[in-house]
Amino acid sequence: MLRIYDVSLEIVRTLRPYVAELQHKSPHHADQLDRALTTTVLAIAEGSRSRGKNRPAHYSRGCASMDESISITDLCVAKGSMPPVDEAVRDKMKHVVAVLVKVSR
């Protein structure tokens, strides 16, 4: 299993209060963020157990979902639906994307 699996779970735990707050202000975005974070974690797990061409496909999907999570948080901050995410968390999110880009090639 890639080490970023644990990092992605840490991101989910950290963003849980943001998702809960979004549930009141923008339920659609809360659901979308929750699904994107979930897909990231599951795709990393699936990729770790896959072989051949399936492995990079799973990692690529996880990468796209973490990119989506970053975009949702950016959008919701810009719209005033949630407070800014701590830079350390954003850095972890970007790190997950960077690793998944590398292993999906």
Long-range contacts (C-beta under 8 A, 24 or more apart in sequence): 1-44, 1-45, 1-48, 2-44, 2-47, 2-48, 2-99, 2-103, 4-44, 4-95, 4-96, 4-99, 4-100, 5-41, 5-44, 5-45, 5-48, 7-92, 7-95, 7-96, 8-37, 8-40, 8-41, 8-44, 8-62, 8-66, 8-96, 9-41, 10-92, 11-37, 11-69, 11-89, 11-92, 11-93, 11-96, 12-37, 12-38, 12-41, 14-86, 14-89, 15-69, 15-73, 15-85, 15-89, 18-73, 18-82, 18-83, 18-85, 21-82, 22-76, 22-81, 22-82, 25-81, 25-82, 26-76, 26-79, 26-81, 29-72, 29-75, 29-76, 29-81, 32-68, 32-72, 33-69, 33-72, 33-73, 33-76, 36-65, 36-66, 36-68, 36-69, 36-72, 37-65, 37-66, 37-69, 39-65, 40-65, 40-66, 40-69, 40-96, 44-100, 47-103, 55-103, 56-103, 56-104, 56-105, 57-104, 59-100, 59-103, 59-104, 60-100, 60-104, 62-96, 62-100, 63-96, 63-97, 63-100, 63-101, 63-104, 66-93, 66-96, 66-97, 66-100, 67-97, 69-93, 70-94, 70-97
